[in-house]
Amino acid sequence: MIKQKRYLTIFISLIVILLISFQFASPAANKSNKKKEEALASIEKHKEEIFNLSDQVWGLAETALLETKSAKLLADYAEAQGFKVERGVAGLPTAFVASYGQGHPIIGVLGEYDALPGLSQKAIPKKEALEPGAPGHGCGHNLLGTAALSSALAIKELIEKGKLKGTIRFYGTPAEEAIGGKVYMVRAGLFNDLDVCLTWHPDEKTRASVDGSQAIVEFIVEFFGKTAHAASDPWDGRSAVAAMELFTTGLNRMREFVRPTVRMHYSILNGGDVPNVVPAYSRIWVWLRDSKGTGVKQLLERAEHLSQGAAMMAEVDYKITVHGGNWETLVNLTGEKLMYENMQWLGPIKFTEEEQEFAREIQRSLGLEPKGLDGSLQPWTAPKPDPEGGSTDVGDVSWQVPTLSMNATTAPVDAPGHAWPVVACGGMSIGHQGLIYAAKVLAATMVDLYENPKLIQAIRDEFEQKRKGVVYKPFIPDGPPIFIKR
């Protein structure tokens, strides 16, 4: 009898606790979820317009800093929806910022729209160029930019109705694949007053982006020698190509004495004209990567020593010119977990059988196992200590403001990136599915941030702790971007 009374007391206590919790926690949760549902309804309402924008950008396939029509399409649409649009920011003709609202929190979302050279492809499951030799969206940036704009529009409408307070900004960021437009926008201070920034990227899996990216620096080394007849008086010449060969020998020997995370790539741009003339000029384009920007700085210093040494040995002059680069992405786990919770709330991406067969046909044509598309939400994993391959100018933004990111499925399992399968899927409904999912995750996450200042503070606390003691300096030269020409 005593035990029964004790159990009854415990049961009643639990009921009381649950009722109190429901009274104080549930209305807030319901309120937040209601606003998320409204944001998702906005995305659904405008999705055909957004799909049309994405398909137009896909068809234009404009490369770095030439995205004139693509940028105009997105900026014009934002303006028509009531955003205040500032064009040609940071000295970049195809960069713009679309804003709505006033005061804090100020939350930004990043959009890209540049294509890659030589990847033209029809929206069909076999390799066939839309226009031979023309560019194509082999990284899905037509989806990336339009999804981000869709999420910003959903938040704008909630602010407009008085249901959220603060400012929403959409950043139209060009040339991610080449000079890194965001780095110039960082230098111009366009992210300085943001509380949090969000982005996403097309992928073969749906997951939180907890692994970040590599830092990179790219530069040109030039050698200046003295020409002479290679047979009759070679002793009067000083070979710039000999210096370049000595430089590449030193760079390749250095591979043994760097961290396992380091990657080195180079392309010879000028290596002499004819064999019977001692070459007076040579030029080589070098990319150096590491998991940290501080590591890349050290690699650049070592490369300069190699250039100087090679020039001394060949008795020629040299010049090294840094053209750009990116810092690694500073991953914010507090923010990533929030984004992941919203991905769990939304559930997996559900592809149709026709879309799955489209993907399987691509895989068969590539000699891959026909697994189709994986729209499931990947399990949360701990971040890797050193990211594997790939660099992005999002990294530089992440050193100015806490930046949250996720991936959504827009391509078949195991299909290569920066290749025709990504272009094909990005121009049809598979890409649309990933686009709309990403827009909803971004919008739902932003609702949480506007609703809960403590979340923003926790995200910023982690941000400040992680960048403590590191001096960020962008890997770009003074002045406007410089394109490297062959």
Steps between C-alpha positions, in 0.01 A plus 500: 500500500788737591672415168180568308466843664865575420451406132180705489685802644781462242246463218309814609829692529598402148160610368539836674851547354378414153206741532732779616742425217216502251368826640831683469684322218237377261345834397843637407583186307164504326543869424843438345380198302201698376736764360712228344192358335419846367853530363466162330163604358665808350765285337232273355303801378796640307668174399399504131647849468817381674524188280467723196779727627723199564436358154577836338830530689576137404441584134711815509796318663713813543851468643680706764428875493316454170173405676340825381164354399486249787570764764245734342232228502543440873542867593196603294288227660607606849421862420159406362428318828567812706869465588729802484774399257851647479678389183867487403620485861866453600606614155360182345250571221306177556484516881198640683330513840121484545371614841170528684411608853684700761703447813644185653515211468650543154516160331657439162468219248753439221413437136725399210430480126827450308554203267810301402672512158457213255222312683202568272248218533137431414259403777512136392657192666784458248793722413392739226597867487233765463765708320840332447778674691262734683477534882261305724387499862719210612483611864128574511532872568179570309328304780711648779417863429130456434441284809671759718290778346184293555581465871574873531165581339316277750663687790434838335129422486493412871680825586261690275202354689655596834549138605879526516718799589838582351670513161542235231773530236559296188857523370543445128860375489671448163807308385524237774664263252773744396614809689276458806259791490409468868857583602470840332163549668662413834773756432231761427347436846165377369468231770626704795162567665345156446402295803495165314537390138359188331574310181466157340648298214365239256638150563432129462396478866285696740692592813633769731827651379720432800831424323576844358742559213870544428685829485669584170730760346567540128786690346707547186879464488675667206865462404684751278817382325704589191447360154774356277546247220467159662767342272753767405533701824287355783757631749375850428149406605336451841202266486179603672369147438800351681405714801141382480614135487716558805202656676269204423773258607524680833120509536472127432785417740318708762204259486689261727536768766150636539199397705278223356222758460700704247416491129710658222392556141656694217456571130773627267366802311815604309788262439692633202405530134744291295781262605782682319455826694603534862170610660507840663162464672305233687188504715338244730164507682504338847229406752594401855245361749498403865237447766575840659560847363799535731652190339446643152685817603803288592483310171496827308813618682678173413393529136648849485832365627489232230436766234791707622731200515404381151564848359841514665602161363393589145637855531168660405252735664166394644166642614231337709146644491221379730169510316264372765393219727264402778519426869359178639137499614466565871236243592249607765365184663238682707349636181543176308306310766216752474493459123510121537200509735304678228609240247366233736177696535459509120600137445658348187477619140254279315585445134257354248563168325559691174770708671659188648511336156654814350776476762548126443541559126776750575671249726480225239650730237793564738550132580380552858265287707146632426415609854294800391456799733544502877261755649529369856637722774850380583574437869670774698875439507783663690705738282823367352812666642623573147255546209555301183551704184318800361509869582238775495473874560229420756801433724594868500145600593511253789790694655289820504166363620378160629405309184271196498481261206333181382486276193195378312484217247491621141707230324532119483703304753871476402460732200805725454474866591595777256379269225209449259274292734471796738410729208237256372327464838522872572291578194201283591280390789775320696672833549169666582438249780831576670452873441163516674617281789803723561282812488274356769790399727656846470170676566406281799844551654473876455159503673666336802774764499262796476282352775775414746779754570666247733564271202676781317707578807603135543600482134701821528668386822633191321604716204699741716666215687610320182652801328670624816870567446486464118561804283299469181643662188351419158715343228412763239706784352407864529265630234252313280514127422759382247418216265788271410529467123695249299 
